[in-house]
Amino acid sequence: MRNVPRLLINTPDIEIWPGGLLRARSNHDARLLSQASHVLRRKRDGRYLAVQLPHG
């Protein structure tokens, strides 16, 4: 496991989650979430907006 501090950043509309903490809704989401270091998620409906991957 990584020894990186896990921070959840909240704004009124968007959350930034550390990778590996969210549940995937589809195979495509699962592949992206498994590699992500951070995930942007909309609070209103829980939709994933973007992921930060190690290679860009």
Helices and strands as residue ranges (DSSP letters): E 9-10, E 14-18, H 27-35, E 38-42, E 48-52
